[in-house]
């Protein structure tokens, strides 16, 4: 015996609501298998749910579309910043600068290793330290680090920070739209459950196959269990073999 399965995705929810709503629009109230009060709930709710779905999809699409641009700016900023620090360390290794110069950039005097730039926040923090340190040196008339210069590093850094902030805004928009959609899902499930219960009660005195067929017109979904599908397949094979022999 197939069992009723309530929707578990937004697309399935909207299909169920639209199927029931379509019946409510096309049939007179006395012929409708669920109450007018429930129909009024569907009519008021369905547009709000569709809009919430559309807003969430739009926000998520915008976030994904800008993700590639953001990742490119992140990669460029990390490359230029790490190259600047490498040039600094090589200049110190050649004796052009004293190891104490590292402290100007927030680095340990004897730390020759590259600071971690693996996370966005680390990149933001170290980028600011390096830019502030080199800017301070240049303002005192000291020779610049070149290839890359701090001006080039600064351009890449600010492009990254701008993209980072914009990506955060997009993520917040997506989360806000998802929260709104989540708040409506429970309401959608309650309305669908109410419709399906009323519809099945309306056709309760009909034979099983007819009851399921009529209920399905209102969006009610019935599915067979795995063992039932296997039994049906076996019956079909047996019938095919029987008629084949004849």
C-alpha positions in Angstrom: 0.0 0.0 0.0 1.6 3.3 -1.0 2.0 5.9 1.7 1.6 9.7 1.6 4.8 11.7 1.6 4.8 15.4 2.4 7.1 17.7 0.5 10.7 18.1 1.7 11.9 20.7 -0.8 10.8 24.2 -1.6 10.0 23.2 -5.2 7.9 20.3 -4.0 6.1 22.6 -1.5 5.2 25.1 -4.2 4.0 22.4 -6.5 1.7 21.0 -3.8 0.4 24.5 -3.0 -0.2 25.4 -6.6 -2.0 22.1 -7.3 -4.4 22.7 -4.4 -4.8 26.4 -5.3 -5.6 25.6 -8.9 -8.4 23.2 -7.8 -9.7 25.9 -5.5 -9.9 28.4 -8.3 -11.5 26.0 -10.8 -14.2 24.4 -8.6 -17.2 25.8 -6.8 -16.8 25.9 -3.0 -19.3 23.0 -2.5 -17.3 20.8 -4.9 -13.9 21.6 -3.5 -12.4 18.8 -1.4 -11.1 21.1 1.3 -12.6 24.1 3.1 -12.8 27.7 2.0 -11.0 28.8 5.1 -8.0 26.6 4.0 -8.3 27.9 0.5 -8.1 31.5 1.8 -4.9 30.6 3.7 -3.4 29.2 0.5 -4.4 32.2 -1.5 -2.8 34.6 1.0 0.3 32.6 1.5 1.4 31.2 -1.9 2.7 34.5 -3.3 4.7 35.3 -0.2 6.3 31.9 -0.3 7.1 32.2 -4.0 8.6 35.7 -3.5 10.8 34.4 -0.6 12.0 31.6 -2.8 12.8 34.0 -5.6 14.6 36.5 -3.3 16.8 33.7 -1.8 17.7 32.3 -5.2 18.6 35.8 -6.5 20.7 36.6 -3.4 22.5 33.2 -3.6 23.1 33.6 -7.3 24.6 37.1 -6.8 26.9 35.7 -4.1 28.1 32.8 -6.4 28.6 35.1 -9.4 30.8 37.5 -7.5 32.7 34.7 -5.8 35.1 34.1 -8.7 36.0 37.8 -8.8 36.6 37.8 -5.1 38.8 34.8 -5.2 40.9 36.4 -7.9 41.4 39.6 -5.9 42.3 37.4 -2.8 44.9 35.4 -4.8 46.5 38.6 -6.3 46.7 40.3 -2.9 48.3 37.2 -1.3 50.9 36.9 -4.1 51.9 40.6 -4.0 52.1 40.8 -0.3 54.1 37.6 0.0 56.5 38.7 -2.7 57.0 42.0 -0.9 57.9 40.2 2.3 60.2 37.8 0.4 62.1 40.7 -1.3 62.4 42.3 2.2 63.9 39.1 3.6 66.3 38.6 0.6 67.5 42.2 1.0 68.2 41.6 4.7 70.0 38.3 3.7 72.2 40.2 1.3 73.1 42.7 4.0 71.3 45.6 2.4 69.2 46.1 5.5 69.5 45.2 9.1 67.3 42.4 10.5 65.8 44.9 12.9 64.0 46.4 9.9 61.5 43.6 10.1 60.1 45.1 13.3 58.9 48.1 11.3 56.5 45.8 9.5 55.3 44.0 12.7 57.6 41.0 12.0 60.0 39.4 14.5 63.5 40.6 14.0 65.0 37.1 13.6 61.9 35.6 11.9 62.9 34.6 8.4 59.8 32.6 7.7 56.8 34.0 5.9 53.9 34.9 8.2 50.7 32.9 7.6 48.5 34.5 5.0 46.2 31.5 4.6 43.0 33.2 5.9 41.3 36.4 4.8 41.8 37.9 8.3 45.5 37.1 8.3 45.8 38.7 4.9 44.0 41.8 6.0 46.0 42.2 9.2 49.4 41.6 7.7 48.6 43.7 4.7 47.9 46.7 6.9 51.1 46.1 8.9 53.2 45.9 5.8 51.7 48.9 4.1 51.8 51.0 7.3 55.4 50.0 7.9 56.7 50.8 4.4 54.7 54.0 4.2 56.3 55.1 7.5 59.8 54.3 6.1 59.2 56.2 2.9 57.9 59.3 4.8 61.3 59.3 6.6 63.1 59.4 3.3 64.4 55.8 3.5 64.9 53.7 0.3 61.8 51.8 -0.9 61.4 48.1 -1.3 60.9 47.4 -5.0 59.6 44.7 -7.3 56.9 45.0 -6.1 56.7 48.5 -4.7 54.4 49.2 -1.8 52.2 51.2 -4.2 51.4 48.1 -6.3 50.9 46.0 -3.1 48.5 48.7 -1.8 46.4 48.6 -5.0 46.0 44.8 -4.8 45.4 44.9 -1.1 42.6 47.5 -1.3 41.0 45.7 -4.2 40.9 42.6 -2.1 39.6 44.4 1.0 36.8 46.0 -1.1 35.9 42.7 -2.7 36.0 41.0 0.8 33.6 43.5 2.3 31.3 43.3 -0.7 31.3 39.5 -0.4 30.4 39.7 3.2 27.5 41.9 2.4 26.3 39.4 -0.2 26.7 36.6 2.3 24.6 38.5 4.8 21.9 39.2 2.2 21.8 35.5 1.3 21.6 34.5 5.0 18.8 37.1 5.6 16.8 35.8 2.7 17.3 32.2 3.8 16.2 33.0 7.3 13.0 34.6 5.9 12.4 31.5 3.7 13.0 29.2 6.7 10.4 31.1 8.7 7.8 30.4 5.9 8.6 26.7 5.4 6.9 25.6 8.6 3.8 27.6 7.6 3.8 26.0 4.2 4.1 22.5 5.7 1.2 23.2 8.0 -1.1 24.5 5.2 -0.2 21.5 2.9 -0.8 19.1 5.8 -4.2 20.7 6.4 -5.1 20.5 2.7 -4.1 16.8 2.4 -5.9 15.8 5.6 -9.1 17.4 4.4 -8.8 16.0 0.9 -8.2 12.5 2.1 -11.1 12.8 4.5 -13.3 14.0 1.7 -12.5 10.9 -0.4 -12.2 8.4 2.5 -15.2 6.4 1.3 -13.9 5.8 -2.2 -11.9 2.7 -3.2 -8.2 3.0 -2.6 -7.1 3.5 -6.1 -9.8 6.0 -6.9 -9.2 7.8 -3.6 -5.5 8.2 -4.4 -6.2 9.3 -7.9 -8.6 12.0 -6.8 -6.3 13.2 -4.0 -3.3 13.3 -6.4 -5.3 16.0 -8.4 -5.0 18.2 -5.3 -1.2 17.6 -5.1 -1.2 14.8 -2.7 1.8 12.6 -3.3 1.8 8.8 -2.8 4.9 6.7 -3.0 5.5 2.9 -2.9 7.9 1.3 -0.4 10.9 -0.5 -1.9 9.4 -4.0 -1.2 6.2 -2.9 -2.8 8.0 -1.8 -5.9 9.8 -5.1 -6.0 6.6 -7.0 -5.7 5.0 -4.9 -8.5 8.0 -5.6 -10.7 7.7 -9.3 -10.0 4.0 -9.3 -10.9 4.7 -7.5 -14.1 7.4 -9.9 -15.1 5.2 -12.9 -14.3 2.3 -11.4 -16.4 4.7 -10.7 -19.2 6.0 -14.2 -19.1 2.5 -15.7 -18.9 1.2 -13.7 -21.9 4.4 -14.3 -23.7 3.9 -18.0 -23.5 0.4 -17.7 -24.9 
